[in-house]
Amino acid sequence: MIYEALRKELRAKRYRMTAQREIVLRVFVNSGGKHLGAEDVYRHLVARKYKISKATVYRSVELLSKLGFLRRLEFG
């Protein structure tokens, strides 16, 4: 599953699979292929009463993108 692949990749790069990183990834996995930005993920999690900072979401998205689990798209 994607979560186990992420755990292995994080360990190989000397990162940890934190609960925050996992929940951010889950939002993308469960998005049904919709294009989401970090702000969208943050709003989604806050609306569902998760205690997570905006900075943590942005850092998690950046790391997941750097490791190839997310693809960064630029519009405009």
N, CA, C and O atoms as a printed pandas DataFrame, in Angstrom:
     atom_number atom_name residue_name chain_id  residue_number  x_coord  y_coord  z_coord
0              1         N          MET        A               1    0.844   -1.187    0.000
1              2        CA          MET        A               1    0.000    0.000    0.000
2              3         C          MET        A               1    0.884    1.243    0.000
3              4         O          MET        A               1    2.062    1.172    0.349
4              5         N          ILE        A               2    0.329    2.347   -0.380
5              6        CA          ILE        A               2    1.085    3.589   -0.512
6              7         C          ILE        A               2    1.690    4.040    0.821
7              8         O          ILE        A               2    2.772    4.628    0.840
8              9         N          TYR        A               3    1.005    3.773    1.927
9             10        CA          TYR        A               3    1.520    4.210    3.228
10            11         C          TYR        A               3    2.793    3.457    3.594
11            12         O          TYR        A               3    3.731    4.043    4.135
12            13         N          GLU        A               4    2.826    2.171    3.300
13            14        CA          GLU        A               4    4.032    1.381    3.595
14            15         C          GLU        A               4    5.182    1.810    2.693
15            16         O          GLU        A               4    6.330    1.881    3.134
16            17         N          ALA        A               5    4.876    2.094    1.433
17            18        CA          ALA        A               5    5.920    2.583    0.521
18            19         C          ALA        A               5    6.470    3.915    1.016
19            20         O          ALA        A               5    7.676    4.158    0.953
20            21         N          LEU        A               6    5.588    4.773    1.505
21            22        CA          LEU        A               6    6.033    6.061    2.038
22            23         C          LEU        A               6    6.897    5.864    3.274
23            24         O          LEU        A               6    7.935    6.510    3.418
24            25         N          ARG        A               7    6.476    4.980    4.162
25            26        CA          ARG        A               7    7.281    4.704    5.366
26            27         C          ARG        A               7    8.692    4.260    4.988
27            28         O          ARG        A               7    9.675    4.742    5.553
28            29         N          LYS        A               8    8.784    3.351    4.042
29            30        CA          LYS        A               8   10.097    2.851    3.610
30            31         C          LYS        A               8   10.935    3.968    3.011
31            32         O          LYS        A               8   12.122    4.093    3.316
32            33         N          GLU        A               9   10.321    4.778    2.163
33            34        CA          GLU        A               9   11.044    5.883    1.525
34            35         C          GLU        A               9   11.500    6.908    2.562
35            36         O          GLU        A               9   12.624    7.408    2.502
36            37         N          LEU        A              10   10.626    7.212    3.505
37            38        CA          LEU        A              10   11.002    8.158    4.560
38            39         C          LEU        A              10   12.173    7.624    5.375
39            40         O          LEU        A              10   13.133    8.344    5.647
40            41         N          ARG        A              11   12.083    6.358    5.760
41            42        CA          ARG        A              11   13.185    5.753    6.534
42            43         C          ARG        A              11   14.490    5.775    5.752
43            44         O          ARG        A              11   15.546    6.076    6.309
44            45         N          ALA        A              12   14.421    5.460    4.479
45            46        CA          ALA        A              12   15.619    5.445    3.637
46            47         C          ALA        A              12   16.261    6.831    3.563
47            48         O          ALA        A              12   17.479    6.948    3.424
48            49         N          LYS        A              13   15.443    7.876    3.656
49            50        CA          LYS        A              13   15.945    9.255    3.586
50            51         C          LYS        A              13   16.145    9.857    4.978
51            52         O          LYS        A              13   16.406   11.052    5.118
52            53         N          ARG        A              14   16.019    9.012    6.003
53            54        CA          ARG        A              14   16.214    9.421    7.399
54            55         C          ARG        A              14   15.143   10.383    7.927
55            56         O          ARG        A              14   15.425   11.248    8.757
56            57         N          TYR        A              15   13.919   10.219    7.436
57            58        CA          TYR        A              15   12.771   10.952    7.952
58            59         C          TYR        A              15   11.892    9.969    8.714
59            60         O          TYR        A              15   12.059    8.755    8.595
60            61         N          ARG        A              16   10.957   10.497    9.496
61            62        CA          ARG        A              16    9.997    9.652   10.207
62            63         C          ARG        A              16    8.612    9.801    9.583
63            64         O          ARG        A              16    8.276   10.843    9.020
64            65         N          MET        A              17    7.825    8.748    9.692
65            66        CA          MET        A              17    6.428    8.815    9.264
66            67         C          MET        A              17    5.638    9.305   10.466
67            68         O          MET        A              17    5.269    8.519   11.339
68            69         N          THR        A              18    5.384   10.588   10.508
69            70        CA          THR        A              18    4.637   11.149   11.622
70            71         C          THR        A              18    3.144   11.011   11.348
71            72         O          THR        A              18    2.718   10.793   10.214
72            73         N          ALA        A              19    2.372   11.141   12.402
73            74        CA          ALA        A              19    0.917   11.090   12.252
74            75         C          ALA        A              19    0.443   12.208   11.327
75            76         O          ALA        A              19   -0.485   12.022   10.539
76            77         N          GLN        A              20    1.090   13.374   11.429
77            78        CA          GLN        A              20    0.700   14.501   10.587
78            79         C          GLN        A              20    0.978   14.218    9.112
79            80         O          GLN        A              20    0.145   14.519    8.257
80            81         N          ARG        A              21    2.127   13.649    8.811
81            82        CA          ARG        A              21    2.439   13.330    7.410
82            83         C          ARG        A              21    1.463   12.303    6.865
83            84         O          ARG        A              21    1.019   12.398    5.721
84            85         N          GLU        A              22    1.136   11.327    7.688
85            86        CA          GLU        A              22    0.213   10.289    7.230
86            87         C          GLU        A              22   -1.175   10.864    6.967
87            88         O          GLU        A              22   -1.808   10.519    5.969
88            89         N          ILE        A              23   -1.651   11.733    7.849
89            90        CA          ILE        A              23   -3.000   12.270    7.655
90            91         C          ILE        A              23   -3.052   13.193    6.440
91            92         O          ILE        A              23   -4.061   13.224    5.735
92            93         N          VAL        A              24   -1.981   13.943    6.185
93            94        CA          VAL        A              24   -1.925   14.783    4.982
94            95         C          VAL        A              24   -1.969   13.894    3.741
95            96         O          VAL        A              24   -2.704   14.182    2.796
96            97         N          LEU        A              25   -1.192   12.828    3.741
97            98        CA          LEU        A              25   -1.199   11.909    2.605
98            99         C          LEU        A              25   -2.576   11.277    2.423
99           100         O          LEU        A              25   -3.031   11.108    1.292
100          101         N          ARG        A              26   -3.237   10.930    3.512
101          102        CA          ARG        A              26   -4.574   10.325    3.426
102          103         C          ARG        A              26   -5.575   11.262    2.740
103          104         O          ARG        A              26   -6.433   10.814    1.979
104          105         N          VAL        A              27   -5.457   12.554    3.012
105          106        CA          VAL        A              27   -6.360   13.510    2.360
106          107         C          VAL        A              27   -6.196   13.424    0.845
107          108         O          VAL        A              27   -7.183   13.412    0.109
108          109         N          PHE        A              28   -4.947   13.366    0.383
109          110        CA          PHE        A              28   -4.705   13.266   -1.061
110          111         C          PHE        A              28   -5.186   11.930   -1.618
111          112         O          PHE        A              28   -5.806   11.892   -2.681
112          113         N          VAL        A              29   -4.910   10.843   -0.918
113          114        CA          VAL        A              29   -5.310    9.514   -1.390
114          115         C          VAL        A              29   -6.833    9.422   -1.497
115          116         O          VAL        A              29   -7.360    8.811   -2.426
116          117         N          ASN        A              30   -7.529   10.031   -0.546
117          118        CA          ASN        A              30   -8.991    9.956   -0.517
118          119         C          ASN        A              30   -9.674   11.083   -1.290
119          120         O          ASN        A              30  -10.896   11.218   -1.223
120          121         N          SER        A              31   -8.916   11.885   -2.015
121          122        CA          SER        A              31   -9.486   13.049   -2.706
122          123         C          SER        A              31  -10.179   12.686   -4.017
123          124         O          SER        A              31  -10.836   13.531   -4.626
124          125         N          GLY        A              32  -10.038   11.456   -4.447
125          126        CA          GLY        A              32  -10.675   11.043   -5.694
126          127         C          GLY        A              32  -10.039   11.665   -6.924
127          128         O          GLY        A              32  -10.706   11.876   -7.937
128          129         N          GLY        A              33   -8.762   11.953   -6.836
129          130        CA          GLY        A              33   -8.052   12.502   -7.985
130          131         C          GLY        A              33   -8.182   14.002   -8.163
131          132         O          GLY        A              33   -7.677   14.556   -9.139
132          133         N          LYS        A              34   -8.861   14.675   -7.223
133          134        CA          LYS        A              34   -8.988   16.129   -7.311
134          135         C          LYS        A              34   -7.634   16.783   -7.067
135          136         O          LYS        A              34   -6.816   16.272   -6.303
136          137         N          HIS        A              35   -7.409   17.901   -7.713
137          138        CA          HIS        A              35   -6.189   18.670   -7.497
138          139         C          HIS        A              35   -6.365   19.485   -6.222
139          140         O          HIS        A              35   -7.263   20.322   -6.130
140          141         N          LEU        A              36   -5.516   19.241   -5.258
141          142        CA          LEU        A              36   -5.588   19.942   -3.981
142          143         C          LEU        A              36   -4.292   20.681   -3.722
143          144         O          LEU        A              36   -3.211   20.207   -4.068
144          145         N          GLY        A              37   -4.410   21.835   -3.116
145          146        CA          GLY        A              37   -3.244   22.564   -2.656
146          147         C          GLY        A              37   -3.095   22.384   -1.158
147          148         O          GLY        A              37   -3.983   21.840   -0.501
148          149         N          ALA        A              38   -1.993   22.832   -0.626
149          150        CA          ALA        A              38   -1.759   22.718    0.811
150          151         C          ALA        A              38   -2.848   23.439    1.600
151          152         O          ALA        A              38   -3.279   22.963    2.650
152          153         N          GLU        A              39   -3.287   24.577    1.094
153          154        CA          GLU        A              39   -4.346   25.334    1.772
154          155         C          GLU        A              39   -5.646   24.529    1.806
155          156         O          GLU        A              39   -6.349   24.536    2.816
156          157         N          ASP        A              40   -5.969   23.843    0.721
157          158        CA          ASP        A              40   -7.161   22.986    0.673
158          159         C          ASP        A              40   -7.070   21.877    1.717
159          160         O          ASP        A              40   -8.040   21.586    2.417
160          161         N          VAL        A              41   -5.901   21.269    1.810
161          162        CA          VAL        A              41   -5.690   20.186    2.777
162          163         C          VAL        A              41   -5.843   20.725    4.189
163          164         O          VAL        A              41   -6.497   20.107    5.028
164          165         N          TYR        A              42   -5.241   21.873    4.449
165          166        CA          TYR        A              42   -5.331   22.481    5.780
166          167         C          TYR        A              42   -6.792   22.749    6.150
167          168         O          TYR        A              42   -7.228   22.389    7.244
168          169         N          ARG        A              43   -7.544   23.375    5.253
169          170        CA          ARG        A              43   -8.954   23.670    5.532
170          171         C          ARG        A              43   -9.756   22.391    5.770
171          172         O          ARG        A              43  -10.606   22.338    6.659
172          173         N          HIS        A              44   -9.480   21.372    4.975
173          174        CA          HIS        A              44  -10.157   20.077    5.116
174          175         C          HIS        A              44   -9.915   19.493    6.513
175          176         O          HIS        A              44  -10.846   19.031    7.173
176          177         N          LEU        A              45   -8.667   19.521    6.947
177          178        CA          LEU        A              45   -8.323   18.934    8.245
178          179         C          LEU        A              45   -8.880   19.748    9.406
179          180         O          LEU        A              45   -9.377   19.179   10.378
180          181         N          VAL        A              46   -8.803   21.071    9.315
181          182        CA          VAL        A              46   -9.340   21.926   10.374
182          183         C          VAL        A              46  -10.852   21.747   10.480
183          184         O          VAL        A              46  -11.395   21.713   11.584
184          185         N          ALA        A              47  -11.531   21.634    9.348
185          186        CA          ALA        A              47  -12.982   21.434    9.348
186          187         C          ALA        A              47  -13.367   20.125   10.027
187          188         O          ALA        A              47  -14.469   19.992   10.559
188          189         N          ARG        A              48  -12.458   19.169   10.003
189          190        CA          ARG        A              48  -12.709   17.876   10.641
190          191         C          ARG        A              48  -12.077   17.785   12.024
191          192         O          ARG        A              48  -11.926   16.696   12.579
192          193         N          LYS        A              49  -11.711   18.935   12.573
193          194        CA          LYS        A              49  -11.231   19.076   13.960
194          195         C          LYS        A              49   -9.865   18.457   14.224
195          196         O          LYS        A              49   -9.551   18.127   15.368
196          197         N          TYR        A              50   -9.049   18.294   13.189
197          198        CA          TYR        A              50   -7.677   17.831   13.406
198          199         C          TYR        A              50   -6.855   18.989   13.941
199          200         O          TYR        A              50   -7.008   20.125   13.493
200          201         N          LYS        A              51   -5.994   18.704   14.887
201          202        CA          LYS        A              51   -5.089   19.706   15.456
202          203         C          LYS        A              51   -3.789   19.651   14.669
203          204         O          LYS        A              51   -2.915   18.835   14.961
204          205         N          ILE        A              52   -3.663   20.513   13.678
205          206        CA          ILE        A              52   -2.477   20.542   12.832
206          207         C          ILE        A              52   -2.276   21.982   12.375
207          208         O          ILE        A              52   -3.237   22.674   12.040
208          209         N          SER        A              53   -1.041   22.421   12.362
209          210        CA          SER        A              53   -0.769   23.796   11.946
210          211         C          SER        A              53   -0.664   23.884   10.431
211          212         O          SER        A              53   -0.387   22.901    9.744
212          213         N          LYS        A              54   -0.893   25.087    9.937
213          214        CA          LYS        A              54   -0.770   25.326    8.499
214          215         C          LYS        A              54    0.665   25.062    8.050
215          216         O          LYS        A              54    0.885   24.504    6.975
216          217         N          ALA        A              55    1.636   25.457    8.864
217          218        CA          ALA        A              55    3.048   25.233    8.520
218          219         C          ALA        A              55    3.353   23.744    8.397
219          220         O          ALA        A              55    4.099   23.340    7.506
220          221         N          THR        A              56    2.787   22.929    9.277
221          222        CA          THR        A              56    3.007   21.481    9.217
222          223         C          THR        A              56    2.438   20.906    7.927
223          224         O          THR        A              56    3.065   20.054    7.297
224          225         N          VAL        A              57    1.267   21.362    7.534
225          226        CA          VAL        A              57    0.667   20.890    6.282
226          227         C          VAL        A              57    1.555   21.273    5.103
227          228         O          VAL        A              57    1.840   20.439    4.244
228          229         N          TYR        A              58    1.990   22.519    5.059
229          230        CA          TYR        A              58    2.841   22.967    3.949
230          231         C          TYR        A              58    4.154   22.192    3.911
231          232         O          TYR        A              58    4.603   21.791    2.837
232          233         N          ARG        A              59    4.774   21.976    5.069
233          234        CA          ARG        A              59    6.034   21.207    5.106
234          235         C          ARG        A              59    5.802   19.766    4.680
235          236         O          ARG        A              59    6.621   19.193    3.961
236          237         N          SER        A              60    4.698   19.177    5.114
237          238        CA          SER        A              60    4.393   17.793    4.739
238          239         C          SER        A              60    4.161   17.671    3.240
239          240         O          SER        A              60    4.658   16.739    2.607
240          241         N          VAL        A              61    3.416   18.599    2.674
241          242        CA          VAL        A              61    3.164   18.586    1.229
242          243         C          VAL        A              61    4.479   18.744    0.475
243          244         O          VAL        A              61    4.714   18.051   -0.515
244          245         N          GLU        A              62    5.327   19.640    0.932
245          246        CA          GLU        A              62    6.625   19.857    0.285
246          247         C          GLU        A              62    7.474   18.586    0.322
247          248         O          GLU        A              62    8.066   18.208   -0.689
248          249         N          LEU        A              63    7.536   17.928    1.478
249          250        CA          LEU        A              63    8.325   16.703    1.607
250          251         C          LEU        A              63    7.747   15.580    0.745
251          252         O          LEU        A              63    8.493   14.883    0.058
252          253         N          LEU        A              64    6.439   15.401    0.776
253          254        CA          LEU        A              64    5.804   14.353   -0.029
254          255         C          LEU        A              64    6.021   14.597   -1.515
255          256         O          LEU        A              64    6.157   13.653   -2.293
256          257         N          SER        A              65    6.054   15.846   -1.900
257          258        CA          SER        A              65    6.344   16.194   -3.291
258          259         C          SER        A              65    7.803   15.899   -3.625
259          260         O          SER        A              65    8.103   15.327   -4.673
260          261         N          LYS        A              66    8.690   16.286   -2.747
261          262        CA          LYS        A              66   10.131   16.051   -2.941
262          263         C          LYS        A              66   10.442   14.561   -3.081
263          264         O          LYS        A              66   11.315   14.176   -3.859
264          265         N          LEU        A              67    9.727   13.728   -2.328
265          266        CA          LEU        A              67    9.955   12.285   -2.363
266          267         C          LEU        A              67    9.210   11.598   -3.511
267          268         O          LEU        A              67    9.371   10.395   -3.720
268          269         N          GLY        A              68    8.407   12.343   -4.245
269          270        CA          GLY        A              68    7.727   11.780   -5.405
270          271         C          GLY        A              68    6.357   11.186   -5.132
271          272         O          GLY        A              68    5.788   10.539   -6.010
272          273         N          PHE        A              69    5.814   11.386   -3.946
273          274        CA          PHE        A              69    4.488   10.858   -3.636
274          275         C          PHE        A              69    3.385   11.810   -4.087
275          276         O          PHE        A              69    2.235   11.406   -4.262
276          277         N          LEU        A              70    3.745   13.071   -4.272
277          278        CA          LEU        A              70    2.828   14.065   -4.814
278          279         C          LEU        A              70    3.520   14.748   -5.980
279          280         O          LEU        A              70    4.748   14.809   -6.041
280          281         N          ARG        A              71    2.733   15.250   -6.887
281          282        CA          ARG        A              71    3.294   15.992   -8.018
282          283         C          ARG        A              71    2.851   17.443   -7.907
283          284         O          ARG        A              71    1.664   17.740   -7.769
284          285         N          ARG        A              72    3.805   18.315   -7.969
285          286        CA          ARG        A              72    3.534   19.744   -7.858
286          287         C          ARG        A              72    3.130   20.292   -9.231
287          288         O          ARG        A              72    3.817   20.075  -10.228
288          289         N          LEU        A              73    2.005   21.003   -9.258
289          290        CA          LEU        A              73    1.529   21.640  -10.484
290          291         C          LEU        A              73    1.478   23.144  -10.259
291          292         O          LEU        A              73    1.023   23.608   -9.213
292          293         N          GLU        A              74    1.937   23.887  -11.226
293          294        CA          GLU        A              74    1.895   25.349  -11.159
294          295         C          GLU        A              74    0.861   25.842  -12.156
295          296         O          GLU        A              74    0.885   25.458  -13.325
296          297         N          PHE        A              75   -0.033   26.678  -11.702
297          298        CA          PHE        A              75   -1.049   27.268  -12.570
298          299         C          PHE        A              75   -0.840   28.771  -12.619
299          300         O          PHE        A              75   -0.393   29.382  -11.650
300          301         N          GLY        A              76   -1.167   29.350  -13.750
301          302        CA          GLY        A              76   -1.148   30.801  -13.856
302          303         C          GLY        A              76    0.039   31.268  -14.524
303          304         O          GLY        A              76    0.216   32.474  -14.699
